Amino acid sequence: MTTEIEWWEYDDAAELADAVAGDIQFVIESAIDARGSAVIALAGGKTPLPAYAKLAQAKLDWKRVTIIPSDERIVPLGDALSNVTALGKTFIPKGARVMPIVPKATDDYKTAGRSADALMQDLHWPLDLCVLGVGGDGHTASIFTGPDYDEALNGPRERRALGVMPDPLPPEAPVARVTLSRAGIITARALLIAVTGDAKRKVIEDAISEGAGSPYPIGRVLADVELPVDIHWAP
Ligand SMILES: O=C1O[C@H](COP(=O)(O)O)[C@@H](O)[C@H](O)[C@H]1O
């Protein structure tokens, strides 16, 4: 397989949401047809929420669908910052299995990461799809610069999740995280990135052209990947 990064552009966020929801639905249907079930990782944050709301309207055999967050902020379940809480509100009523990767808040983010990695062993791998967002600082999932950056990018292939302390802490959610590792992300069957705004577009374009030498986590994650990557963008 070779790297194939394709950009998809839309006029506005509503069009982006329709397209992203349609693509995720297609992956889920194909996986259920092929293997009887689908396992996907979905980005947290705010950008993809309209796409998830559209996806939840799709007629799917939801009880065959397992969803994990691509990353989690280490906060109690139910907290406004909790990625899995947002996913659960949307997809649990449909019958999907939405799996928290950080079942309870803790001060020990490294242990939380090891527990999440252990939970991953219970899932069918590879993921059928990994949906990622990108922050204005170039982070993706919760792969941030900081003391755990190298482990997130270059840790053992079998370590699919780990604990991360971003440095600097992102102002919109200044907490420790658990994230899929680069290895966990790039072993998915497909990668879908959903972003809005000119600033994030520029970050991603720069990151892709810089490749493995990029100062941006998204550049380091995408460098030399061997899976299809679709980047969906709207202003
Ligand atoms: O902190 C996070 O940020 C990114 C981007 O979020 P957005 O709100 O700017 O779309 C997100 O993809 C990630 O899952 C989340 O934990």
The ligand as an ORCA input file, in Angstrom:
! r2SCAN-3c Opt
* xyz 0 1
  O      -8.481     18.325     22.326
  C      -8.865     17.875     21.268
  O      -8.741     18.631     20.148
  C      -8.843     18.091     18.817
  C      -9.385     19.207     17.932
  O     -10.644     19.615     18.461
  P     -11.552     20.733     17.762
  O     -12.583     21.098     18.802
  O     -10.635     21.878     17.448
  O     -12.122     20.108     16.560
  C      -9.708     16.841     18.785
  O      -9.584     16.214     17.529
  C      -9.314     15.891     19.895
  O     -10.051     14.698     19.816
  C      -9.588     16.595     21.202
  O      -9.370     15.790     22.323
*
